[in-house]
Amino acid sequence: MISNNMILTQKDKTTTLKGERIIGRISSGKPGPTVVFFGGIHGNEPAGVLALEAVFGSLKNGEVPFEYGTALGIKGNLPALVRKQRFLVHDLNRIWGRNRLKEVLEGPREDLSPEERELLTLFDALQEVLTTHEPPFYFIDLHTTSSQTLPFITINDSMINRKFSELFPVPVILGIEEYLEGPLLSYINELGYMAMGFESGQHNDQAAVSCAEDFIWLTLYYAGAIPSFEGRRNCHERLKTAARSDHHFYEVYYRHKLTDVQKFKMKDGFRSFQPLPKGTLLASDNGTPIEMTRKGILFMPLYQKQGEEGFFLIRRTPVWALRTSSQLRKWNIHRALSWLPGVNWADEAQDRLVVNLHVARFLSKPFFHLLGYRSRERDKSHLILSNREHKARDPEYTETSWYSNK
């Protein structure tokens, strides 16, 4: 069985970290962080690739001293980037779930789609990074959206992700992984490493490239690779301005899932983080009008003909909830949930819970979220809950300045 914790030995393999796949690679020759950036996981999102080319070009030319550790920039979906399409057959950012990954790794290779072949290459590249470089590891996936948006961060809600993301002057979105099947960063998080997504703006907007560049520089600075970077304040202020000083945490609470993207039409003019009143006509889906059933904040409305989500709705996460959540996790309260009636471990690994909703109806999703659990419905009467803290490799980050200061 393929495990999400599986690490391949690379000694007898030809490296996959070469050629067109690599946007840039730089090493200081000194101990330090390993920072890995992905750009172009979706082929119609070139901003991340362009920003990485600019940053690694500056590092290579010595314009900014690279002092500690190693940094890598990796292209995602090469065939889709050439075609300027989100994907050709499968969404490369939706096929990293444990069952799908197992099928691709263990199945016949001759009938694989272009994205499944890309998955294999990126999987090998990940294992190569983890077996030939030293912690602490940072994984960053750069994206853009089809609608206008503030720049923002998406994370799976582990404390190492939350603490690192707080350093950046942009909104942070929690919980989107609960609604998506098989994102790359969820796979990396299940290995226990710090991983963040950054959406820098709208597709093909030069401002999105600039925001991504600022974010990359700040990531390298906060990770400790370029502690003497003099431009950090300017990067911080530009991102703060682009985000309109919105530095709040938000949580996804609704996704409009599509059965046929060709039959979905978003009304023109909407943008992410737009507050909307009840009754606002948002879209038509298979001829049915879609309205806001109550007031809320719109997130990532879809203005392209590929994708599985028409839009999301988000709400601001109160500061008290973030603080309470942090304290409860320090006390490891989540380990005691299996003592409650109707709650059991899913297997011997004790990293997932099965909740019988008929027995444990007194427990709510927000309660589980406080403790770091995210849910997936197994059936109408049961939830499968995964906890990010159980696998998080906190000891590898405890000596960093950003971890110890929180």
N, C-alpha and C positions, 0 to 999 in steps of 0.2 A: 504493500500500500504506500502511496506517495503521501508523505507528511508535509505540512506547511513549515515544519522546522527542518526539513531536509537540506543539508548543505553538501554540494557536490565537490569532490576533490578535483582540482584543476591541473595537477602535476603532469598528467599524460594527455592533456587536451590542448588543441591549438586555441590561442586566445581569441575571444570574440570581441574584445575591446580594441578594435583597430579599424582602419579604413574610414569609409564614409560614415559609419555608425558613430564615430567619435567626433564631437564638435570641438572638444579641447580637453587636454589633460596637463596638469601641472603638479609637480611635487617639490616640496621645499628641501627634502632630504633630512628633515627633522621630525621628531614625533609630534603628532598633532591630530586634528580631526580628519576624517574622510568624508568629504562633502560631494554628494552625487546629485546632479541635476538632469532631469529628463525634459526634453522639448519635442514637440511634434508627435506626441502619442496619438493625437488626432491630426490628420493630414491637412485639414483646412485651418489650422491654427499655427501660423508660422512665427508669431511674435516671439515665442520662447526660444526658438532656434536662432533667430536673428539677434536677440539679446545675448544669448550665450556666446555667439560668434564674436560680438563686440567686446564682451567682458574678457573672454579668454585671449582675444587679440591684445588687449591692454596688458593683461598679466604676462603674456609671452614677451611683449616688448619692454617689460620692466617698468611700465608707467606707475604701477602699484606694486610694492614689494610683497611677494607671497612668502610668508615667514614660517608657517607651521603646517604640517600635514600634507594632504593631497586633495585636489579637486578634479572632478570629472564632469564633462558635459556630454550627454548621450542622446542621440536622435531616436525617436520612437518608431513610428510607422513609416518606414522609408517608401514603400510603394504608394501609400496614400499621400505622402508629402509631394511626390512627383506629380500625382494627379490633382492635388489640391482639394482632396475630398476627405471628409471626416474619417471614413473607412471605405474599404472596397467590398468586403463581404460581412465581416464581423467587427463590432466595435472593440478595438484593442483594449479599451479601458473598462470592459465589462466581461472579460473572460478569464479573470484571475481567481475566481472562486475555487475552493479546494477540489470539488468534484470535477469541474471543467478542466482544471489544470492537470488533474490525474489522468483524465481521458486523453489529453493532448500528449502528455509525457509518455504514457504507456501504450498509446495506440499506434496504428500504422501511419507512416509519414507521407505516403504517396498521395493521399487524398486531403491533405491539410489545406485550409484556406490561406490566403496571403497573411491575414492577421494571426492565424495560429502558428505560422512559420515565424512571424515576428515575435510572438510570445516565446517560442523556444529559444530564439537568439537572445532576447532580453533576459529570460530566465537564466541562461548560462552566464550572461554578463553579470547579473546580480550575484550569482554564486561565486564568480571569479573575484568580484569586489570583496565579498565577505571573507573569502579564504586567503586573499593575498594582501589585504590592507588591515589597518588597525583601528579599533574604536577610539573615540565615539564616532558613530556613523550618523550622517544626516542625509535624508533623501527628500528631494524637492521635485515636484511635478508641476511644470509650467503650462498654463492653459489660457485661453480667452473664451469669450462668450459671443453668441450671435446677436445679443441685444446690447444696448448701452448699459454700462454698469460702473459702480465704484470698483476700484481694485479691492480684492478680498482674499482671505485665506480660508481654506477648508481643512479640517482635521478630524480624525477619529479621536474621541474624547478620552485620551490618556493624559496623565498629569505632565509627562515629559513633553508631549505635543502642546498642551495648553500653556505651559510655562514658556516654551520657546516662542510660540506664536504671539504671546503678549508683548514681546519686544518690538513688534512692528506696528506702525501707526495706521492700521487698516482694520476693517471689520473682520471678525473671525466667526465662521459658520460651523456649528456643532451638529452632528447627527445625520448628515446627508448620507453616510454609509448605510444607515438603516433602510434607506429607500433604493439603494443601488446594488446591483448584483455583480460582484467581481471586479471592483476597481483595483488598479495596480497598488495604490497606497494602502488599501486594506490588507492586501497580501503582505506587504512589507511590515505593517503594524503588527500583524499576527506573528511575525518573527521577533517582535519586541523593540524595533528601532524607531527613533524619531522620524516622522514622515509628515510632510505638509504639501498641500496643493496650493498654488497661487494663481488666481485668475486676474490678469493684469489689465483687462479692458475688452474692447470689442474687436472681433476678427479684422485683420488688415488695417487697423488704426495705428498710425505711427506712435500715438501716445501710449498704446499698449506695449510697444517695444521699449519705450523709455521707462515706463513703470516697472517692467520686468527687469531691465538693467539695474535700476535702483534697488529692487528687491534682492537680486543676486548679490550685489555688492554688500548689502546689509547682512545677508545670510552668511557670507564668508567672514564678515567682521564679527558678528555675534557668535559664530562657531569657533572663533579664535584663530582662523587661518591668516587673517590680515589685520592684526591688532593696531598697526600704525596707519591705517587707512584714513587719510585726512579728509576725504570727501564724504564721510559718513553722515555728518550733520546735514549737508545739502541733500543727500539721498533721502534722509529721514523727513526733511521738510517738504520735499517734492511729493513723496508718497502721502504725507499727511494732507497736503493740499488737494491731491487727486482724490483722496478718500473723503474730502470735505470734513475733516477732523472727526470722522466717525471711527471710534476705536472700541466699539461695543462687541460683546459676544451675542450671537443670535443662534436660534435653534430651528431646524426644519421641522414642521409639524404636518405638512401635507405635500403630496406629490400628485400631479395630474399625469397618470401613466397613459401612454398611447398604445393602442392596438394597431393603428395604421397611420404613420406620420403623414402620408400623402393626403389623408382626409382631415388633417388638423390645420387650422388657420388661425394664428394669433392676430388679434386686432393690432393695427399699426400704433406705434408711438409709446409702447410701454418700456420700462427699464427696470433693472434690478434695484431693490431697496426702495421701491416706490410705494408709499402708503396709499391704500385704496379704500373707499367706502363700500359698505354693503350694497349689492345690486349692480356693481360695475360690470359691464359686459366685457369679458376678457378675450373670448375666442369662440370658434365653432369647431366641434369635433364630430365628424361623421354626420354633419347637418344639424347637430344639437347645439344650441347656444349654451355657453359656459359663463356663469356669473359668479361674482363673489357672494357667498352665502352669509358672510359677516365681514366686518372691516378687518383688514390685515395688511401685511407687507408682502408685495410681490417679489419673487426671486427667480432669476434666470428664465424669463419667457423665451420661448423657442421661435427663432426667425430663420430657420433653415430646414431643408427637406431630409435631413438625417438626424436621428435621435429617438430616444424612447420616452423622454419626459417633456410634456408640453410646458409646464411651469411648476414652480414650487411656491409654498407660502412659508414665511418665517416669522418668528417673534423674538423680541429681545429677551435675553437671559438676565434675570436680576443679579446684581452683585452678591446679595445675600445667598442666593442659590449656589453660585460659584464657590463662595467661601465655605458654606456648609458642606458641599460636595468634597472640597479639598480636605477638610478635617475628617470627614467620615472615611475617606480613603486612607488617610494616615493611620486611622485606628483599625484598618482592615475589616470593617464591618461586613463588607461584601462576602467574606469567607463564611459568615454565619448564616447566610440566607438559606442554605440547604437544610437548616434545622426547622424552617417554617413549614407548616402543613401545605401540601400541594406543590412544594418546590424540591426538586431533586437534581443531582448532577447528571448531565447527559451521558457521560462516560467516565472512565477511570482517570483521564487527564485532568478532570475537574477544572476545566476552563470555560465550560458552557453549562447553563442551567436549563432544565425543562420545567415550565410553570404550567400547572393545570389550572386553567382560568375558572373552572367550576368550583374548585376547592379554594384557590387563593385569589378570589375576586376582590378581596380587600386591598390587594397590591396593585399599584398603577404604574404606567410607563414612566412618569416623572420621578417616582420613587427609585426605580431601577436606574434611571439616568443619573441620579445623584451619586450612585455608587459605581458608576462607570460601565454599566451594562447597556447594551443595545440589543434590540429584539428583532427576531424574524418569526413570522407565523409559521408553525409547523402544520397546523390545521386550525379549524374554527375554535377548538377548545384548548389549544396548547400554544405556548410561545417558546422559542429557543432563544436564550439570552447569552451573549458573549461578553466577557469582561476584558477590557484592554489592559487593565492594571496587572492582571495575573501574569501576562507574558512580557510586560514592559521591562526593558533592561535598565532600570533606573541606576544601578551601581556604575554603569559605564558613563553616566553623565554627571555624577555627584561632584566631581572635581571641576566642572565648568563654572564660570562666573554666573551665568544666567540661572543655573539650577540652584546653586548655593545661596543666591541672593533672594530667592522667593520663599 
